[in-house]
Amino acid sequence: SLGGTSSVVWKHRAAGVVLKRIRFLSEEALEREIQWLEYFERVGEDMSPRLLAVFAGGQEGSDGRIEAPSLLMEDVGEMLREENAPADWERQIGDILLILRAHNCSHNDLTA
């Protein structure tokens, strides 16, 4: 499977960064997500966080488990929920999907 599961495991509000850990993601899919984040920053599409660093993972953590790859990104706000969704959230999602299509990027090229 090329899909993955990601979660924010650390957030530093003052520094404006988050650490996103990605589990069950193939190396190919991870590279694709990194390439798209870098691409959208280069072309000036303001719809994704800026990628600051990539940690390959594979190291043994303090609990003995192997660490998953992680992406350090700028913090771009809160997770979208019903109580914080803007009135035009459907239009915003539609606009983002149009931008993805215009750049030949599939939603499944990115992890959720």
C-alpha positions in Angstrom: 0.0 0.0 0.0 1.2 3.5 -0.8 -1.1 5.1 1.7 0.0 6.1 5.2 -1.1 7.4 8.5 0.3 10.6 9.9 -0.1 12.5 13.1 1.3 15.6 14.7 3.4 14.3 17.6 4.9 17.5 18.7 3.9 21.2 18.4 5.9 24.2 19.5 3.6 27.2 19.3 6.2 29.9 20.1 8.5 28.6 17.3 5.5 28.0 15.0 6.5 24.4 14.0 5.0 21.0 14.2 6.6 17.5 13.9 4.5 15.2 11.7 5.3 11.5 12.2 4.4 9.2 9.3 3.7 5.5 9.8 3.1 2.7 7.4 4.2 4.8 4.4 6.4 3.4 1.7 9.7 5.2 1.0 8.3 6.1 -2.5 5.2 7.7 -1.0 7.2 9.6 1.6 9.5 11.0 -1.1 6.5 12.0 -3.2 4.9 13.9 -0.3 8.3 15.7 0.3 8.5 16.6 -3.4 5.0 18.0 -3.5 5.5 20.1 -0.3 8.8 21.5 -1.8 7.1 22.1 -5.2 4.1 24.0 -3.8 6.5 26.2 -1.8 8.6 26.9 -5.0 5.5 27.8 -7.1 4.0 30.0 -4.4 0.8 28.0 -3.7 -0.1 29.1 -0.2 -2.1 25.9 0.7 0.4 23.7 2.5 2.9 24.1 5.3 6.5 24.9 4.6 8.7 21.9 5.0 11.6 22.7 7.3 13.4 19.3 7.8 13.1 15.6 7.1 14.0 13.0 9.7 14.5 9.6 8.0 13.5 7.5 11.0 14.8 3.9 11.4 16.6 4.8 14.7 15.6 3.0 17.9 13.7 5.2 20.3 14.1 5.3 24.0 11.2 2.8 24.3 13.0 0.3 22.0 10.7 0.9 19.0 11.9 1.9 15.6 11.1 5.6 15.0 8.9 6.4 11.9 10.0 9.0 9.4 9.1 12.5 10.4 8.6 15.9 8.7 9.2 19.1 10.6 6.9 21.8 9.1 5.7 25.2 9.9 2.5 25.3 12.0 -0.3 26.6 9.9 -3.1 26.4 12.4 -5.5 24.0 14.0 -6.9 20.8 12.6 -10.2 21.5 10.8 -13.1 20.5 12.9 -16.9 21.3 12.8 -16.5 23.9 15.5 -13.7 25.9 13.9 -14.6 25.4 10.2 -15.0 28.7 8.2 -18.4 29.2 6.6 -16.9 28.7 3.1 -14.9 25.5 3.9 -16.4 23.6 1.1 -15.4 26.3 -1.4 -11.9 26.3 0.0 -11.5 22.5 -0.3 -12.8 22.7 -3.9 -10.2 25.5 -4.7 -7.4 23.4 -3.2 -8.5 20.3 -5.2 -8.5 22.4 -8.4 -5.0 23.6 -7.6 -3.9 20.0 -7.0 -5.4 18.9 -10.4 -3.8 21.9 -12.2 -0.4 20.6 -11.0 -1.2 17.0 -11.7 -1.1 16.1 -8.0 -3.5 13.4 -6.7 -4.9 13.7 -3.2 -3.4 10.2 -2.6 0.1 11.7 -3.3 -0.2 13.4 0.2 -0.9 11.8 3.5 -3.7 13.0 5.7 
